[in-house]
């Protein structure tokens, strides 16, 4: 099965709040394509929804490394840090999200 197929199956599980099954599918997507940025983000979101903020941050950092120009990577990390009570880090990621968004808007 292709990475995209595992990712889409994982998204189906995520939408049904079957987070452990979603995590397994996103993991399979990464086995098929180790640099699949959307799968990193999906894993981060699964862990965030499970209240596993350390894992959400870890996957969020991998997402940012895989797609450093994407404002969503920084916005998500900001959310994860805030949930863990790491306000300084959350604010820093928020500022980086704004910078990335401005870079995206420039022609």
N, C-alpha and C positions, 0 to 999 in steps of 0.2 A: 504494500500500500504506500502511496506517495505521502510526503509530509503534509501537503494541503488536505488530503483526505482525513488524516489523523487529526489535523487542526480543526477541520469542520465538524468532525465527530465530537471532539472535545468541546467545541462551542455549543453543540446540541446538549451535551451533558451539563455544561455550565448554565445554560438557560433554564434547565430543569432543576437547578440547585443540587446536582449530583456531582459535587466537587471532587471527590476522590476519583471517580471515573474520569472526570475531565482532566485531572492532573495526570492520570495514566496515559490518556490519549495525547496530551501535549508533550509528555515525555517521549512518546513514540514518534511524534512529529520531529522532535529534536534529534532522535536517533537517525531518522532519515535525512535530516538537514540540520547539522549542528549550529548553523548560523541563523536559523529562522527567528528573526526578531519578534514577530507577532506571537510566536509560541512562548518566548521568554515573558512577554507582557501578560499573556493569558495565564501562565503559571503564577506570576506575581499576583494577579487579581484573584486567582483561586485561593491562594494563601491568605491574602488580605481578607477575603470574605469568610475564611475559616478562623480569623483572629490570630493567625500565625504571622505576626508582623516582622519578625526576624527573617523568616523565609521570604516574605513579600519583598522586603528590602533587598535581600540577596538576589532574587530573580529580577527585581527592578533595576539593580545595578548592572546585571548582565544585559538587560534590555537596552539600557542607556549606552553600554559599550558597543552593542550591535547596531544601534541606530542613534548615534550621538547628535544628529541634527533634528531629531523629532521632538517637538515641545512636549508631546504626551509622555515621553520617557521621564522628563523632569517633573511634570505635573503629578504623575503617578508616584514617583519617589517622594515628592512633597507630602502627598496624602498618606503614604505609608509611615513616613517619619512623624507626621503629626499624630497619627493614631498611636504611635509608640511613645508619644510625649517628648519627642526630640524636636523641639520648636525651632531652635537655631538652624538645624539641618533642613527642616521643612521650609523655612524662610529662604534659605540659600537655594534650594531646588526650585522654589517658586520664582525667584529672580532669574535663575538660569532658564526656566521655561519661557519667561517673557523675552529674554534675549534670543532664544531659539526661534520664537514666534516672529520676532522682528526680522531676523535673518531670512526666514521663509517668505516674508512679504516683500522683500527687496527684489526688484527685477534683475 
